[in-house]
Amino acid sequence: MATGSRPGHIRAMKPETRGTLAIVGSSLGYGALAVLAKLAFEAGVRVLPLLAWRFVIGSTLVWAFVLLSGRSAPVGRRATGVVLLGALYAGNSFAFMVGLERIPASLASLVFFTYPAVTVVMARFGSGEPLTWRRVLCLGLATTGCALTVGRGMAGVDPLGVAWVLLGVLLISAFIVASHSVLSRVPPLGGTAVLLTTTAALLGLAALFVTGLGVPVEPRALLLLAALGIVSTAIPVTLFLLGIQWIGPGRAAILSTMEPIVTVSLATVVLDEILSPHQLAGGALILAGVIWLRLERAPPAAEPHAP
């Protein structure tokens, strides 16, 4: 098949199919985030410089693609909404990384993955998505799983780290719901570029005044930062935001089922992290709630702007 025909085939896919593929792809990149960040911490990179360089690299790559492909970027009042989203995303990223620095990557991922259940509740009030009985029960499963994961396995775990991760849950849920209405009015890739640039600027300024932007110059630290910027930022953020436009914020969050599985698997192999039986049971409840919610029939999705 000629490579030039691929974009046409992508556009010919149903929104549900495109959205599913985009969210699965983003989940693989996001799933590696916690493990890559833990390795970067071990290499001597601090939280704020890590976040600043992660988003500088990510935004640079997205801008390069936008400019080379001739795509447009939002301007005026539409750009203002995207900038505000970038601020919200910066807050979420900072909260999660501070929590991740204090607790194991696998535990942080399982706690953070309660965000799909929180998102569907926020989507009920933010974008009018129905709060069905299935969604209420799945929220209960996810909440129970989170309580079991951190409540029965907290020996040696910093509770402040868990609190920071839960703050990240609230912020990312608000971001997902808000982004559905804001990004539906702008070119998705151009909007992503502006969003990531805002996030990079805010975290870069914070790093500059608090800790400085310097990072270790060893090859291992630099390679990890590059991987964070490319594999766990530029690619998954773009895919996730496109997925939101194709299938809506609630279902986009629900479809991210693979993310904690990827994180826990990588953390076991790379970081030698082993979850306790109670934590595994809690994680199973969280995933059960999300998967059950995934089986809910998708509402009709409106076509987004062309990327």
MIFIVO-489723 format. One record per residue (C-alpha): residue number from 1; residue in one letter; x, y, z. Coordinates in pm, 1 decimal, always signed. Example, Ala and Ser with C-alpha at 12.3 -4.5 7.8 and 13.67 -1.06 7.14 Angstrom:
2
  seq  type         X         Y         Z
    1     A   +1230.0    -450.0    +780.0
    2     S   +1367.0    -106.0    +714.0
END
This chain:
307
  seq  type         X         Y         Z
    1     M      +0.0      +0.0      +0.0
    2     A    +133.3    +343.9     -85.2
    3     T    +223.5    +554.5    +212.6
    4     G     +46.1    +855.0     +67.3
    5     S    -289.7    +679.4    +103.4
    6     R    -266.3    +635.3    +479.3
    7     P    -406.9    +975.7    +586.4
    8     G    -716.3    +910.7    +372.5
    9     H    -769.1    +572.1    +537.1
   10     I    -731.0    +730.0    +880.8
   11     R    -996.9    +991.0    +800.3
   12     A   -1222.9    +714.6    +661.6
   13     M   -1224.8    +537.0    +997.7
   14     K   -1522.7    +586.3   +1224.7
   15     P   -1462.1    +837.4   +1508.5
   16     E   -1494.9    +553.5   +1761.9
   17     T   -1220.0    +351.6   +1588.0
   18     R    -987.8    +649.8   +1551.4
   19     G   -1047.4    +750.6   +1910.7
   20     T    -982.2    +400.3   +2041.3
   21     L    -652.7    +367.9   +1854.9
   22     A    -542.3    +714.4   +1964.8
   23     I    -616.2    +650.9   +2334.1
   24     V    -449.7    +307.0   +2332.8
   25     G    -138.9    +461.3   +2177.7
   26     S    -135.5    +742.6   +2431.0
   27     S    -175.8    +492.6   +2716.6
   28     L    +144.9    +314.0   +2617.5
   29     G    +340.6    +639.8   +2632.4
   30     Y    +178.3    +759.1   +2954.5
   31     G    +226.1    +415.6   +3109.1
   32     A    +602.8    +453.4   +3074.7
   33     L    +601.9    +803.4   +3230.6
   34     A    +626.3    +707.7   +3598.2
   35     V    +905.8    +455.7   +3541.2
   36     L   +1108.8    +693.1   +3321.8
   37     A   +1064.0    +968.9   +3581.0
   38     K   +1176.8    +739.1   +3864.5
   39     L   +1489.1    +651.6   +3666.8
   40     A   +1551.8   +1021.9   +3603.9
   41     F   +1520.1   +1095.4   +3976.9
   42     E   +1777.9    +821.9   +4042.8
   43     A   +2004.4    +988.6   +3784.5
   44     G   +1993.8   +1311.2   +3986.2
   45     V   +1727.7   +1509.9   +3798.1
   46     R   +1501.4   +1715.0   +4027.6
   47     V   +1124.2   +1747.2   +3986.6
   48     L   +1090.4   +2099.2   +3842.4
   49     P   +1382.2   +2077.5   +3595.5
   50     L   +1253.4   +1737.1   +3486.2
   51     L    +907.9   +1879.2   +3417.7
   52     A   +1042.6   +2191.2   +3247.4
   53     W   +1268.6   +2002.7   +3005.6
   54     R   +1006.9   +1732.7   +2948.1
   55     F    +760.2   +1990.1   +2817.6
   56     V   +1020.1   +2199.3   +2634.9
   57     I   +1119.4   +1891.3   +2435.1
   58     G    +759.2   +1781.5   +2386.6
   59     S    +631.0   +2122.1   +2274.3
   60     T    +926.1   +2171.4   +2037.0
   61     L    +849.1   +1844.1   +1859.6
   62     V    +478.7   +1919.8   +1826.8
   63     W    +551.1   +2271.7   +1693.6
   64     A    +793.8   +2125.9   +1439.0
   65     F    +525.3   +1892.5   +1310.1
   66     V    +261.4   +2168.1   +1302.9
   67     L    +486.5   +2406.7   +1107.9
   68     L    +631.5   +2148.5    +866.5
   69     S    +286.8   +2011.9    +783.2
   70     G    +133.6   +2356.6    +730.7
   71     R    -125.2   +2319.1   +1004.9
   72     S    -263.0   +2623.1   +1184.7
   73     A    -252.7   +2722.4   +1551.2
   74     P    -523.7   +2896.1   +1757.3
   75     V    -507.9   +3273.3   +1795.3
   76     G    -695.6   +3541.4   +1988.4
   77     R    -965.4   +3437.7   +2234.2
   78     R    -942.0   +3073.4   +2129.6
   79     A    -573.2   +3070.6   +2216.3
   80     T    -656.9   +3214.6   +2559.3
   81     G    -867.5   +2910.6   +2643.2
   82     V    -584.4   +2677.8   +2540.1
   83     V    -336.9   +2874.9   +2752.0
   84     L    -563.4   +2829.6   +3055.7
   85     L    -573.1   +2456.7   +2982.8
   86     G    -193.2   +2460.2   +2977.1
   87     A    -190.1   +2611.7   +3324.9
   88     L    -422.1   +2338.2   +3449.9
   89     Y    -204.3   +2072.0   +3290.2
   90     A    +106.5   +2221.1   +3450.7
   91     G     -59.1   +2195.4   +3791.8
   92     N    -154.6   +1833.2   +3733.8
   93     S    +194.2   +1741.7   +3611.4
   94     F    +361.1   +1904.6   +3911.0
   95     A    +126.3   +1739.7   +4164.3
   96     F    +175.3   +1393.9   +4016.5
   97     M    +554.7   +1423.7   +3997.2
   98     V    +584.4   +1545.7   +4356.9
   99     G    +373.2   +1250.3   +4466.0
  100     L    +570.9   +1011.5   +4245.8
  101     E    +895.9   +1124.3   +4405.1
  102     R    +758.0   +1011.7   +4742.9
  103     I    +583.9    +680.6   +4663.7
  104     P    +649.1    +378.7   +4435.4
  105     A    +568.5    +420.9   +4065.9
  106     S    +324.1    +127.7   +4060.4
  107     L    +128.6    +262.3   +4359.7
  108     A    +123.9    +615.3   +4215.8
  109     S     -10.9    +482.2   +3886.7
  110     L    -291.2    +282.9   +4048.7
  111     V    -401.1    +575.8   +4265.4
  112     F    -382.3    +815.6   +3972.1
  113     F    -588.2    +581.1   +3757.4
  114     T    -899.2    +660.5   +3960.5
  115     Y    -920.2    +969.0   +3736.2
  116     P   -1151.5    +805.2   +3475.2
  117     A   -1418.8    +759.6   +3741.9
  118     V   -1371.9   +1114.5   +3868.0
  119     T   -1378.6   +1241.8   +3509.5
  120     V   -1717.2   +1090.9   +3426.6
  121     V   -1865.6   +1263.8   +3732.3
  122     M   -1711.9   +1597.4   +3635.1
  123     A   -1823.2   +1542.9   +3273.2
  124     R   -2182.1   +1520.9   +3396.1
  125     F   -2163.9   +1880.7   +3514.7
  126     G   -1898.6   +2015.7   +3277.1
  127     S   -2018.1   +1886.2   +2939.6
  128     G   -2357.6   +1731.0   +3007.7
  129     E   -2257.9   +1364.9   +2971.9
  130     P   -2517.7   +1145.9   +3147.6
  131     L   -2429.0   +1007.5   +3491.1
  132     T   -2579.6    +660.8   +3448.4
  133     W   -2622.2    +395.6   +3715.5
  134     R   -2331.5    +205.0   +3559.0
  135     R   -2104.9    +506.4   +3596.1
  136     V   -2206.5    +553.4   +3959.9
  137     L   -2131.5    +188.2   +4040.1
  138     C   -1799.9    +202.9   +3853.7
  139     L   -1706.5    +515.5   +4049.0
  140     G   -1779.0    +319.6   +4367.3
  141     L   -1557.9     +31.0   +4252.8
  142     A   -1271.5    +265.2   +4167.3
  143     T   -1304.2    +453.7   +4496.7
  144     T   -1312.3    +129.4   +4696.6
  145     G   -1010.7      +2.8   +4504.5
  146     C    -818.4    +322.0   +4574.3
  147     A    -900.9    +302.7   +4947.5
  148     L    -788.9     -62.2   +4960.1
  149     T    -472.2      +8.7   +4760.4
  150     V    -349.3    +289.3   +4985.1
  151     G    -531.5    +202.6   +5307.6
  152     R    -410.6    -156.5   +5354.6
  153     G     -71.1    -111.4   +5196.7
  154     M     +48.5    +212.7   +5351.8
  155     A    +328.6     +64.0   +5562.1
  156     G    +634.2    +262.6   +5467.5
  157     V    +437.9    +473.5   +5216.0
  158     D    +438.0    +852.1   +5251.3
  159     P     +71.7    +963.1   +5288.0
  160     L    +165.5   +1308.9   +5162.0
  161     G    +280.2   +1147.8   +4837.9
  162     V     -60.8    +982.9   +4799.1
  163     A    -229.9   +1318.6   +4868.3
  164     W     -25.4   +1487.0   +4593.9
  165     V    -122.7   +1215.0   +4346.6
  166     L    -491.3   +1254.9   +4440.1
  167     L    -459.7   +1629.0   +4377.9
  168     G    -324.3   +1539.6   +4035.4
  169     V    -634.2   +1321.9   +3982.8
  170     L    -866.8   +1617.1   +4044.9
  171     L    -665.1   +1847.4   +3818.7
  172     I    -638.2   +1604.1   +3525.6
  173     S   -1011.1   +1527.1   +3546.6
  174     A   -1092.1   +1897.6   +3531.2
  175     F    -845.1   +1934.9   +3243.0
  176     I   -1003.8   +1652.4   +3040.6
  177     V   -1357.0   +1787.6   +3079.9
  178     A   -1255.6   +2146.0   +3000.6
  179     S   -1042.2   +2043.5   +2704.0
  180     H   -1339.1   +1881.9   +2529.4
  181     S   -1512.0   +2216.8   +2477.3
  182     V   -1199.9   +2431.3   +2435.5
  183     L   -1010.5   +2210.3   +2190.8
  184     S   -1318.4   +2129.4   +1983.9
  185     R   -1300.4   +2489.5   +1855.3
  186     V    -932.7   +2486.5   +1756.1
  187     P    -708.1   +2274.2   +1529.8
  188     P    -612.8   +1979.7   +1756.2
  189     L    -239.0   +1968.5   +1680.3
  190     G    -199.2   +2346.9   +1682.8
  191     G    -391.4   +2357.2   +2009.3
  192     T    -167.6   +2086.2   +2153.1
  193     A    +140.8   +2289.1   +2059.2
  194     V      +8.6   +2600.5   +2237.2
  195     L     -97.4   +2394.3   +2539.1
  196     L    +240.8   +2225.0   +2579.4
  197     T    +424.3   +2555.7   +2526.9
  198     T    +220.4   +2714.2   +2806.9
  199     T    +291.9   +2419.9   +3035.0
  200     A    +663.8   +2435.7   +2951.9
  201     A    +677.8   +2812.6   +3014.0
  202     L    +503.9   +2793.6   +3352.7
  203     L    +708.7   +2500.0   +3479.1
  204     G   +1026.8   +2650.7   +3334.5
  205     L    +968.8   +2975.5   +3523.2
  206     A    +897.2   +2783.4   +3842.4
  207     A   +1216.7   +2582.8   +3801.0
  208     L   +1419.2   +2893.6   +3720.9
  209     F   +1318.8   +3069.6   +4042.3
  210     V   +1302.2   +2768.3   +4276.9
  211     T   +1569.9   +2513.8   +4182.1
  212     G   +1724.6   +2629.1   +3855.4
  213     L   +1698.4   +2458.6   +3516.3
  214     G   +2025.7   +2267.8   +3540.2
  215     V   +2027.9   +1889.0   +3504.7
  216     P   +2309.0   +1631.2   +3520.7
  217     V   +2499.6   +1616.7   +3192.0
  218     E   +2557.9   +1241.7   +3207.9
  219     P   +2427.0   +1059.8   +2896.9
  220     R   +2184.4    +849.9   +3103.7
  221     A   +2007.7   +1154.7   +3249.7
  222     L   +1990.5   +1330.0   +2911.8
  223     L   +1852.4   +1020.0   +2737.0
  224     L   +1586.1    +981.1   +3004.5
  225     L   +1479.9   +1345.4   +2963.9
  226     A   +1461.8   +1298.2   +2586.7
  227     A   +1247.5    +985.6   +2633.3
  228     L   +1018.1   +1171.6   +2872.5
  229     G    +975.7   +1454.6   +2622.0
  230     I    +913.1   +1232.6   +2319.3
  231     V    +768.6    +898.7   +2432.7
  232     S    +573.1   +1020.2   +2735.0
  233     T    +478.9   +1374.9   +2632.3
  234     A    +469.8   +1481.4   +2265.6
  235     I    +325.2   +1157.2   +2128.0
  236     P     +74.6   +1058.3   +2401.6
  237     V     -53.3   +1412.9   +2467.9
  238     T    -126.0   +1464.0   +2098.2
  239     L    -295.7   +1125.4   +2064.9
  240     F    -498.2   +1173.6   +2383.3
  241     L    -627.8   +1517.7   +2287.7
  242     L    -723.4   +1390.7   +1942.1
  243     G    -898.3   +1097.5   +2106.6
  244     I   -1099.2   +1332.7   +2329.3
  245     Q   -1233.0   +1511.4   +2022.7
  246     W   -1331.8   +1185.2   +1851.9
  247     I   -1502.6   +1002.1   +2139.8
  248     G   -1556.4   +1255.7   +2421.8
  249     P   -1383.4   +1312.4   +2757.7
  250     G   -1555.1   +1041.3   +2960.4
  251     R   -1489.9    +760.2   +2714.3
  252     A   -1137.4    +884.3   +2641.9
  253     A   -1055.6    +849.9   +3011.5
  254     I   -1226.9    +511.2   +3030.2
  255     L   -1030.4    +372.6   +2734.3
  256     S    -699.9    +435.6   +2911.2
  257     T    -725.0     +94.9   +3079.6
  258     M    -381.8     -16.0   +2960.7
  259     E    -196.5    +267.4   +3131.7
  260     P    -157.5    +129.3   +3487.3
  261     I     -94.7    -220.1   +3351.4
  262     V    +197.4     -85.0   +3148.2
  263     T    +328.7    +108.2   +3449.4
  264     V    +301.7    -178.9   +3696.7
  265     S    +462.2    -422.7   +3450.8
  266     L    +752.5    -186.6   +3374.5
  267     A    +797.4    -101.1   +3742.8
  268     T    +817.6    -470.9   +3829.6
  269     V   +1078.9    -542.2   +3561.0
  270     V   +1282.7    -220.5   +3571.3
  271     L   +1246.1     -95.7   +3930.9
  272     D   +1188.0    -428.4   +4112.8
  273     E    +868.5    -291.6   +4268.7
  274     I    +635.0    -557.7   +4405.8
  275     L    +277.5    -471.8   +4504.2
  276     S    +131.2    -628.0   +4818.4
  277     P    -174.4    -856.2   +4786.2
  278     H    -398.7    -578.6   +4920.8
  279     Q    -261.8    -333.2   +4667.6
  280     L    -310.1    -584.2   +4385.9
  281     A    -670.0    -638.5   +4498.5
  282     G    -730.1    -264.8   +4508.3
  283     G    -577.3    -224.4   +4164.9
  284     A    -798.9    -504.2   +4033.2
  285     L   -1108.7    -322.3   +4161.9
  286     I    -997.0      +1.6   +3996.0
  287     L    -938.8    -172.9   +3663.7
  288     A   -1264.9    -368.4   +3694.3
  289     G   -1459.2     -46.2   +3737.9
  290     V   -1287.3    +117.0   +3442.1
  291     I   -1325.7    -187.3   +3213.7
  292     W   -1692.7    -227.8   +3304.1
  293     L   -1746.5    +136.8   +3227.1
  294     R   -1563.9     +81.0   +2896.9
  295     L   -1835.1    -166.5   +2796.1
  296     E   -2097.2    +107.2   +2807.7
  297     R   -2227.6    +196.5   +2463.1
  298     A   -2059.1    +507.1   +2325.0
  299     P   -2269.6    +818.5   +2264.8
  300     P   -2259.8    +969.6   +1914.2
  301     A   -1938.6   +1170.5   +1868.1
  302     A   -1918.7   +1489.7   +1666.2
  303     E   -1647.2   +1528.6   +1403.4
  304     P   -1359.1   +1750.3   +1523.4
  305     H   -1151.4   +1996.5   +1324.1
  306     A    -904.3   +1828.4   +1091.5
  307     P    -562.7   +1790.1   +1256.8
END
